[in-house]
Structure formats: structure tokens, C-alpha cells
Amino acid sequence: MLGHEVPFSYCRAPASELPCRRVFDCWWETFDIDSFIRAHYEADEIDRILSPRQGKMLTLVELIERAKKAQKDAPDQGS
């Protein structure tokens, strides 16, 4: 996704607790990535790794809704 070589450690934790969803595509020629993932992650985690990414618009809408809810739920901190 970055367009250049990166270490495997970067692919295992790209700003989340799960590997990048493209880890299988990038590392299959280097070593047995399937066996590695099965040995280190639970079935539900593997499903999340393989699931398609949300669209940017949907993610943005969800973030806005969370911010609105957090603002509504926050105690009034007026002067």
C-alpha cells in the first residue's frame, strides 16, 4: 500500500492491533504467511483482517456521529 519495501513488523501493526489487510498479498512469496497468521491470531481476528475495508465516507459519518454523541453526553462545562 505504501509503494516501497517495509519490514514485516510494520505490516503486523499499521496503527491497529491487527495486521494490514494486504499482509497475505505482500508476504506470500517471502514465507508461509498463512501458517504464521493462523498460529498467531484467532479465527475472528483473521476474519477481521480479511474483511473489506469500510468506505471513507462511511467512516467519516461514523466519526461525526460519535463526536456528536460524545458532545451530547459530556457534562456541561460552561462558565
KOLMI-275659 format. One record per atom (N, C-alpha, C): z, x, y; residue in one letter. Coordinates in steps of 0.05 Angstrom, whole numbers, padded with zeros to 5 digits, always signed. Example, Ala and Ser with C-alpha at 12.3 -4.5 7.8 and 13.67 -1.06 7.14 Angstrom:
2
+00156+00264-00114A+00156+00246-00090A+00156+00264-00066A+00142+00257-00045S+00143+00273-00021S+00157+00258+00001S
REM end
This chain:
79
+00000+00016-00024M+00000+00000+00000M+00000+00017+00025M+00010+00041+00023L+00012+00059+00047L-00013+00075+00051L-00029+00078+00030G-00054+00093+00033G-00051+00123+00028G-00028+00132+00020H-00025+00160+00013H-00004+00163-00009H-00001+00187-00019E+00018+00191-00041E+00047+00190-00031E+00064+00177-00048V+00092+00175-00042V+00107+00181-00068V+00132+00189-00066P+00148+00194-00090P+00155+00167-00104P+00160+00168-00130F+00167+00144-00145F+00192+00132-00134F+00211+00148-00124S+00236+00137-00113S+00230+00118-00090S+00210+00124-00074Y+00203+00106-00052Y+00194+00079-00062Y+00178+00079-00083C+00168+00054-00095C+00189+00037-00108C+00210+00050-00117R+00232+00036-00130R+00249+00020-00110R+00250+00028-00086A+00268+00014-00066A+00255+00013-00038A+00233-00002-00036P+00220-00004-00009P+00232-00025+00009P+00256-00021+00018A+00271-00040+00035A+00281-00064+00020A+00285-00062-00006S+00297-00083-00022S+00309-00071-00047S+00323-00087-00062E+00336-00077-00087E+00316-00074-00110E+00292-00086-00107L+00272-00086-00128L+00249-00068-00121L+00235-00057-00141P+00211-00041-00135P+00189-00057-00121P+00171-00043-00109C+00148-00054-00097C+00132-00070-00118C+00121-00092-00110R+00106-00109-00130R+00081-00095-00141R+00073-00073-00128R+00049-00059-00138R+00056-00034-00155R+00082-00031-00162V+00090-00008-00176V+00075-00004-00203V+00067-00025-00216F+00052-00023-00241F+00024-00012-00235F+00011-00021-00214D-00016-00013-00207D-00017+00017-00200D+00004+00026-00186C+00004+00053-00176C+00012+00074-00196C+00030+00067-00215W+00042+00088-00232W+00033+00087-00261W+00016+00068-00269W+00009+00066-00298W-00004+00091-00309W-00019+00105-00293E-00032+00129-00303E-00014+00154-00305E+00008+00153-00290T+00026+00176-00289T+00046+00176-00312T+00057+00152-00319F+00076+00150-00341F+00077+00121-00350F+00092+00115-00371D+00094+00088-00382D+00112+00071-00364D+00101+00061-00342I+00116+00046-00323I+00127+00020-00335I+00112+00007-00353D+00121-00018-00365D+00147-00013-00380D+00149+00007-00396S+00174+00013-00410S+00197+00020-00391S+00191+00035-00371F+00211+00042-00351F+00223+00017-00338F+00206-00001-00329I+00215-00025-00315I+00231-00043-00335I+00221-00046-00359R+00236-00062-00379R+00264-00050-00385R+00266-00024-00385A+00291-00011-00391A+00311-00012-00368A+00302-00015-00343H+00319-00013-00320H+00323-00039-00305H+00309-00060-00312Y+00311-00086-00298Y+00312-00109-00317Y+00327-00130-00309E+00329-00154-00325E+00304-00171-00323E+00300-00190-00341A+00276-00206-00342A+00272-00221-00316A+00293-00232-00304D+00289-00247-00279D+00281-00229-00256D+00291-00204-00257E+00283-00185-00236E+00254-00177-00239E+00245-00174-00264I+00217-00167-00269I+00199-00190-00259I+00208-00215-00264D+00193-00238-00255D+00190-00238-00224D+00212-00230-00211R+00211-00229-00181R+00193-00206-00172R+00193-00184-00186I+00175-00161-00179I+00146-00170-00181I+00140-00186-00202L+00112-00194-00207L+00103-00218-00192L+00122-00233-00180S+00115-00258-00166S+00099-00251-00140S+00080-00269-00133P+00064-00264-00109P+00082-00264-00084P+00075-00249-00065R+00090-00247-00040R+00085-00272-00023R+00105-00281-00009Q+00102-00303+00010Q+00083-00295+00032Q+00070-00315+00043G+00053-00310+00066G+00070-00304+00090G+00058-00289+00109K+00073-00281+00133K+00082-00306+00149K+00065-00326+00151M+00072-00349+00167M+00096-00364+00154M+00096-00367+00128L+00119-00380+00115L+00144-00364+00119L+00143-00338+00117T+00166-00321+00121T+00176-00324+00150T+00158-00324+00169L+00166-00327+00197L+00179-00354+00202L+00168-00375+00191V+00180-00402+00194V+00208-00402+00182V+00212-00391+00159E+00238-00390+00146E+00258-00374+00163E+00250-00352+00174L+00267-00336+00192L+00276-00352+00217L+00257-00366+00228I+00263-00383+00252I+00283-00405+00244I+00279-00418+00222E+00297-00439+00213E+00325-00428+00208E+00327-00404+00196R+00353-00392+00191R+00367-00385+00218R+00352-00375+00237A+00363-00368+00263A+00373-00393+00277A+00358-00415+00276K+00367-00440+00288K+00392-00450+00275K+00393-00449+00249K+00417-00458+00234K+00441-00441+00241K+00437-00414+00242A+00459-00396+00249A+00470-00401+00277A+00451-00407+00295Q+00459-00412+00323Q+00475-00439+00325Q+00466-00458+00309K+00479-00485+00309K+00506-00483+00296K+00509-00467+00275D+00534-00465+00260D+00554-00446+00274D+00545-00429+00292A+00563-00410+00305A+00582-00424+00324A+00607-00415+00325P+00626-00427+00344P+00616-00422+00372P+00621-00441+00390D+00613-00438+00418D+00628-00415+00430D+00612-00396+00441Q+00624-00372+00453Q+00618-00371+00483Q+00618-00395+00495G+00613-00396+00524G+00636-00384+00540G+00633-00383+00566S+00653-00371+00583S+00677-00388+00587S
REM end
